[in-house]
Every structure is written in C-alpha cells, then in structure tokens.
Amino acid sequence: MNRATPRHLLHYVSGRLRLRRYLKKPGDGRRQPQIPASALLWALLIGQILREASFHAVEALAHSTARRTLRIATSFCDDTLGYFTERLDPAPTRQALLSLLRGAKRNKAFDDCRWIGLALDGSGAGWRTHQGCKLCRPQQNAAKQIPGYQHSLVMISVVGTSLSLPCDGEPYGPGDSEYAAGQRLLRRVIGSLGKRFAQYVVVDGGFATAPFLHTAGELGLRVVARLKDNFPELFTAAQQRFPCGAPATVFQHGADRVEMWDAEDFDPWETLHWEIVRVFFYRQHKPDGKVVEAYWLTNFASSTVGPAALFRMAKSRWEIENQGFNDAKTRHGLEHICHHHANSLLIGWLLTMLALTIERLYRLRYLHRGKHRVHDSAQLLLLLWLSLSRPCAANSS
Ligand SMILES: [Zn+2]
C-alpha cells in the first residue's frame, strides 16, 4: 500500500487500466492549444482523486513544488482549464469509463456475485442565482418567483457486486426530464457494454413508468423498482395483500432479520406490457428495534430469483445514493461549479465518476492483491498526500 503515489497511480491507469491513449487524446476541441491536453486532463483527474477538484486548487497544485511528483507535465492557470473543458468532447471520457467496466468484468472483479446490477438515479449538482448556461433549470418557489437555477443529471452505476462503479451521467436541462435522461443514459450504456453485461436495473419509483420499464426490457434487463403511490391501483392492491398472515420467507441480512411477502400474480397496469408483475414487501428489523418497510415490483420470476436475492437487489439501489452521489458531493465537490458552462459542467461530472471508479479499482482490486489488507478511501488519500512531501525520483526514462 505504501507504493501508492501519483506516479504509481498514473502507471496503473495508463498500463493496467489501458487508458494511455485516452489520457493522451481525451477529445481536445481547442484550435491551437499551447498546453497539451494530456497535461490538463491528468491534472484534473489527479486533482479529483486528491479531492481538490476546483480549478483554482488544480492550478495551485500545478504551480506547486509537488508538480513533478504529481506527474503534471506543465503549469497553467485556471482560465486554461475553463477554456479546455468548454471544448473537450465528452465521448472519449464516457468511453474510458465504460472500458474500465468491461476490463473489470474481463478481469473477474465482479466474480463473487451472480447478479450484476445497474442503478440509475437523478440529483441536483450545482446552484446559481443567475442563469448562465443551457443546463440551468429555473427553480420556482411558492410565491412563483425564481430564486435560482439548478443543474441536474442522472447517474448510472454498477451495483450489487461489492464494487460500486459509477460509469456515466446524462444531464437534463429545462424542458427535459429525469426519466427521459435516464432512458437515453440506459440506451447509451447498454449500447456500448452489450446486453449481457448486467442482468437487472434497479430504480426508485420515479423511474418506474411503463416507457422506462419497456426500454429496460428492450435492452435485455429485468427491473427491480420501488412501488409507491405513483401507481395507485397496483399500490393499493399490494397494500391489501401484504402484510397479511405469516411472511412467505424470513432470513437474516447481516445483523437484521427480514420478513418478506412475495407474489407474482398482480395485474400489470393498462400501459405496461408485462406478462406478470411480481410485488414484494419486506419488513426489515434492525437490532436497535427500528423497522424498515417497503413495497417493490419486478419482472423477475420467482423460479429465477428467490426472495433473499431479490431483497439484496432492492437494497443495492442505495449504492448509487451512498457510494455514488453522496461520495461525489461530499468528497469530490460534484456540486461545485468550477466554470459555468454546460460542457464544462458535464466534463466535471464525468471526471468525478472516472476518479471514483479509478480510485476504487486501484484501492480495492489492485493494491488489495495478495496479503495486503483493504484500506479505506481516507487512508489512500492520506498516503497520496504524504507521498507529495517525498522527493521525486529522477526520471530515467
Ligand atoms: Zn447553468
């Protein structure tokens, strides 16, 4: 683990993760660049991994005595990053992210699980009091005034595998919607990864509309979705049926005891072209006496997926909340607007996801090999920062 340095990380990203070509040619759209795109891209990425994502902070790192240790080829000012990210094509970064997923599967990073899931969720990521880009979504208050503008995106992440890997994002501006963006995102990701990469998609109730569920089906995915009062008829039918009598199954989930009621003979609502709707209800008893209850729907047949596996799939949705948006916002500044321009925002969000995915593969699958114990992300962060105080070895290449 004490090998963890920016230099070692760059070597890992270029070689093992096969991103050398992407780091060299990330889709630069500048006409006559003075500073190489590779220097700026790596500076943004290592800044993200060091949790110093603002353009001012990245500029400060590039001007510091640690620049050589950070493997940032040259210094630059923060305006250069604004100009660069306005013009950087997002497609190569998206492809880089998906190539990491394909590599992870090829290298059996997910092998100890039977089901690979994808979770989608939307969130706000940046606030401005004045409109300034085409992604600005006006937010109206109760008095019908517009106090500010929100920026929003849908994120998709691999879940249910013990390795949460955010892998793409789709912004949605005014006139667009979370669930339309979610469909575009799912089509793009499965179009690139293929229909056999994952087996299910898990979503909150807001996505559980017939068009979204049909899109998932076309893409070869089963759906596990939260059932709330957005489908009053089905929700009422489910509430009338569950919980009633003894649970169909009782099992342990860690320290929690879970009671589950489950049936696959519910009628689909009028616009949903499913043969069956399986609805399940769980009551999860925590050791402190707290009880968590929820209704869910799925088109997995009970002969394919049993209750305990289905429960874990439903719970895997939390990964996009916790290891996705929460980590991205609290540790990587997802909500900070470095440069108020639609493409710059998108590039910032995608680089945050790339940094999260690279950090997890490096820490949990690469440094963890052999007898090395798993370190948490704060420990890796500290080692990377401490390495900056050591003199950089002369480059003999
Ligand atoms: Zn804006």
Residues whose N, C-alpha, C, O or C-beta is under 5 A from the ligand:
A	BS01	ZN	G132 C133 L135 C136
